[in-house]
Amino acid sequence: MTVATPNTPNTPDALGKPYLVAQITDLHIKAGGKLSYRRVDTAGALHALIDTILAAPQLADIVVVTGDLVDFGDEHEYRFLRDILQRLPMPVKLLPGNHDHRTSLRRVFPDHDYLFEAGDGEAPMHYAIDAGPLRLIGFDCTQPGQPGGRVQPDGLAWLDATLNAAPVRPTLVMLHHPPFHTGIGHMDVQGLDNAAALEAVIARHPQVERVICGHLHRHITRRFGGTIAMTAPGPAHQVALDLDPQAASRFRMEPPGYLLHWWHPSHGLVTHLAASGDHGPLHPFFDADGRLID
């Protein structure tokens, strides 16, 4: 696919240049474009998000997807998703969420070697990859058949050893469930168990620039283990912002989006919340004479 001229690709192997990681999450794709919850066009929303990424002034160097790739973990859903993701010209790295099925995901994406780094079938999808100047660590804390996640001792040992292996390389740790309570009660009950153990490991590794997650369909941030943990918004529906612990489990069609993590050798890692969709043309602040438009 030809990328529009305004895009300025970064150079993945040039450690002295800026590097862009686009984080998308909670795609919830259904086979054939079937609507989620009988009203949400998740496939259409993903196409719109890809349009947005491709039309950005700077083209992302890599796209990471932090879970809930499809809705029911069916191979037909993953094949439909794979066809959509073919539109992206840059590398795409996947991570499962609680709606995913590891075996089905691996069957449909056999060329994604990193998904097999920790094993096959239903083995957790832990992996570490170098992406330009950054290191990306996928930490799979999902539990088959369960809505919530859990940090397992063997996974935690793997993460600690993996972080020890590259102590000075700026690193993003990626998982699906956020390792903190959000105040949204019906989501917190399906959160991440044993998150305190994860926080203790992260705190020992100052090279971790971010812990990036999905699951919440909202952009939420929290201080965590001496760094920042955050969730990304969904490309379609968002979980309703209701902080009553007894609030009903609901969603609404708030503006969709994604996160753009901008690494700069002089400024470190900066995260931008980016809106998805066509919001009209760009408008100048100043007129042709350089005066602020009144």
C-alpha positions in Angstrom: 0.0 0.0 0.0 1.4 3.4 -0.9 1.6 5.8 2.0 0.7 9.4 1.5 3.5 11.9 0.9 3.0 13.9 4.2 4.1 10.9 6.2 7.8 11.1 7.3 8.9 7.5 8.2 11.3 7.2 11.1 14.4 5.0 10.8 14.0 1.9 13.1 17.7 1.1 13.1 18.9 4.7 13.7 19.3 4.8 17.5 19.9 8.6 17.4 16.6 9.5 15.8 13.1 9.7 17.1 11.1 6.5 17.2 7.3 6.1 17.2 5.3 3.3 18.8 1.6 3.3 18.0 -0.4 1.4 20.7 -3.8 0.2 19.8 -5.9 -2.1 21.9 -9.2 -3.9 22.5 -10.2 -4.4 18.8 -12.9 -7.0 19.5 -13.0 -8.0 15.9 -15.8 -10.4 14.9 -15.7 -12.6 11.7 -17.2 -11.0 8.7 -17.6 -7.6 10.4 -20.5 -8.7 12.6 -21.4 -6.0 15.1 -20.3 -6.3 18.7 -23.1 -6.1 21.3 -25.4 -5.8 18.2 -24.4 -2.2 17.7 -20.6 -1.6 17.5 -18.9 -1.9 14.1 -15.5 -2.9 15.5 -14.1 -3.7 12.0 -15.1 -0.4 10.7 -13.6 1.3 13.7 -10.3 -0.5 13.1 -10.2 0.5 9.5 -10.8 4.2 10.6 -8.0 3.9 13.1 -5.6 2.5 10.5 -6.6 5.4 8.2 -5.7 7.7 11.0 -2.3 6.1 11.6 -1.5 6.1 7.9 -2.5 9.8 7.5 -0.5 11.1 10.5 2.3 13.6 9.7 4.8 11.1 10.9 4.4 7.4 10.2 4.7 5.1 13.2 7.7 2.8 13.2 5.8 -0.1 14.8 2.3 -0.8 16.0 1.7 -2.9 19.1 -1.8 -4.3 20.0 -2.2 -4.9 23.7 -4.9 -7.5 23.7 -8.5 -8.4 23.0 -7.7 -8.7 19.4 -11.0 -10.5 18.7 -14.2 -11.1 20.6 -14.4 -14.9 21.1 -11.0 -16.2 20.2 -12.2 -18.0 17.1 -9.9 -18.7 14.1 -12.3 -17.1 11.7 -12.1 -13.9 13.7 -8.3 -14.0 13.6 -8.3 -14.5 9.9 -10.6 -11.6 9.4 -8.4 -9.5 11.7 -5.2 -10.6 9.8 -6.7 -9.3 6.5 -7.4 -5.9 8.0 -4.0 -5.6 9.6 -2.3 -6.3 6.2 -3.0 -2.6 5.5 -0.3 -1.5 7.9 3.1 -1.3 6.2 5.1 -1.3 9.5 5.7 -4.2 11.8 2.8 -5.2 14.0 3.3 -7.0 17.3 0.4 -8.7 19.0 -0.4 -9.6 22.6 -3.4 -11.6 23.8 -6.2 -10.3 26.1 -8.9 -12.1 28.1 -11.1 -12.4 24.9 -8.3 -14.1 23.0 -7.4 -17.8 22.6 -3.6 -18.4 22.4 -3.8 -21.6 20.3 -6.1 -20.0 17.7 -4.0 -16.9 17.6 -0.8 -18.8 17.0 -2.4 -20.9 14.3 -3.5 -17.9 12.3 -0.3 -15.9 12.8 2.4 -18.6 12.5 4.8 -16.1 10.9 4.8 -14.0 14.1 7.8 -15.9 15.5 7.8 -13.9 18.8 4.5 -15.5 19.7 6.2 -18.8 20.1 9.2 -17.5 22.1 7.8 -19.0 25.4 6.1 -22.1 23.8 3.3 -23.3 21.7 -0.4 -24.0 22.1 -1.7 -22.5 25.3 1.7 -21.5 26.7 1.9 -17.8 27.8 2.9 -15.4 25.0 5.9 -13.8 26.8 8.4 -12.2 24.4 11.1 -9.5 24.2 12.0 -7.8 20.9 14.3 -4.9 20.0 12.5 -2.1 18.2 14.9 0.6 17.1 16.3 2.2 20.3 13.6 0.6 22.4 13.0 -2.8 23.9 9.4 -4.1 23.9 8.5 -6.8 26.4 5.2 -8.6 26.0 4.1 -10.0 29.4 1.1 -12.3 29.0 -0.9 -12.4 32.3 -4.1 -13.7 30.8 -5.9 -16.7 32.2 -7.7 -19.0 29.8 -11.4 -18.7 30.2 -11.2 -16.0 32.9 -11.9 -12.3 32.5 -9.3 -11.3 34.9 -5.5 -11.6 34.7 -2.9 -12.9 37.1 0.8 -12.5 37.5 2.2 -16.0 37.8 5.5 -16.7 39.7 7.2 -18.3 36.7 6.2 -15.4 34.4 7.5 -13.0 37.0 10.8 -14.8 37.1 11.0 -14.7 33.3 10.3 -10.9 33.3 12.9 -10.2 36.0 15.6 -12.2 34.1 14.6 -10.5 30.8 14.9 -7.1 32.2 18.2 -8.0 33.8 19.5 -9.0 30.4 19.3 -5.4 29.0 19.6 -3.0 32.0 20.3 0.2 30.1 18.0 -0.1 27.1 14.8 2.0 27.4 12.0 -0.5 27.7 8.2 -0.7 27.4 6.5 -3.6 29.3 3.3 -4.5 27.6 0.4 -6.4 29.1 -3.4 -6.5 28.7 -4.8 -6.0 32.2 -3.7 -2.8 34.0 -1.8 -3.5 37.2 -3.8 -1.0 39.3 -7.3 -0.3 40.4 -9.1 2.3 38.3 -12.2 3.1 40.3 -14.4 1.5 37.7 -15.8 -1.2 39.8 -17.0 -3.8 37.3 -13.6 -3.6 35.5 -11.6 -3.7 38.7 -13.1 -7.0 39.7 -11.6 -8.5 36.5 -8.3 -6.8 36.9 -4.8 -8.2 37.5 -4.2 -10.4 40.6 -0.8 -10.3 42.3 0.0 -6.9 40.8 2.1 -5.9 43.8 4.6 -8.6 42.9 4.8 -7.1 39.4 5.3 -3.6 40.8 8.2 -4.9 43.0 10.0 -6.3 39.9 9.4 -3.2 37.8 10.8 -1.0 40.6 14.1 -2.8 40.4 14.5 -1.9 36.8 14.7 1.8 36.1 15.1 1.3 32.4 11.3 0.6 32.2 9.9 3.8 30.7 6.3 2.7 30.6 4.0 -0.2 31.5 1.4 -0.1 28.8 -1.9 -1.9 28.9 -5.4 -2.2 27.5 -8.6 -3.8 28.8 -10.2 -0.6 30.1 -11.2 1.0 26.8 -10.1 4.3 28.3 -6.9 6.3 28.7 -5.9 6.0 32.4 -2.5 6.7 34.1 -1.0 5.9 37.4 2.4 6.0 39.1 3.7 2.4 39.3 7.0 0.9 40.4 8.9 4.1 39.9 7.6 4.6 36.4 4.2 5.2 34.7 1.5 2.6 34.0 -1.2 3.5 31.5 -4.1 2.1 29.5 -5.0 3.1 26.0 -8.5 4.0 24.7 -10.3 1.7 22.4 -10.7 2.2 18.6 -14.5 1.8 18.9 -16.5 1.8 22.2 -15.3 3.0 25.5 -16.1 1.7 29.0 -18.4 4.2 30.7 -16.6 6.5 33.2 -18.6 5.8 36.3 -16.7 5.6 39.6 -19.5 4.3 41.7 -18.3 0.8 42.9 -21.7 -0.6 42.2 -22.1 1.0 38.7 -23.5 -1.2 36.0 -21.2 -2.7 33.3 -21.8 -0.4 30.4 -20.1 1.3 27.4 -20.7 4.4 25.3 -19.6 5.6 21.9 -17.1 8.3 23.1 -14.4 9.5 20.7 -12.1 6.6 19.9 -8.3 6.8 19.9 -4.9 5.3 20.5 -1.6 6.1 22.2 1.5 7.3 20.3 4.7 6.8 22.3 7.4 9.1 21.0 11.0 8.2 21.9 13.5 11.0 21.4 17.2 10.5 22.3 17.3 13.9 24.0 13.9 14.0 25.6 13.1 10.4 26.5 9.7 8.8 26.1 6.7 11.1 25.7 3.2 9.6 25.3 0.4 11.4 23.2 -3.3 10.6 23.3 -4.3 10.6 19.6 -7.9 10.7 18.3 -9.1 8.3 15.7 -11.2 9.4 12.7 -11.5 12.3 10.3 -11.8 15.5 12.2 -11.6 17.9 9.3 -8.8 19.9 7.8 -5.9 21.6 9.6 -6.4 25.3 10.3 -3.7 28.0 10.8 -3.4 30.0 14.0 -1.7 32.9 12.0 -2.5 34.7 8.8 -0.2 35.2 5.8 1.4 38.2 7.5 2.2 36.3 10.6 -0.5 37.9 12.7 -2.7 35.9 15.1 -6.1 35.4 13.4 -8.8 37.4 15.2 
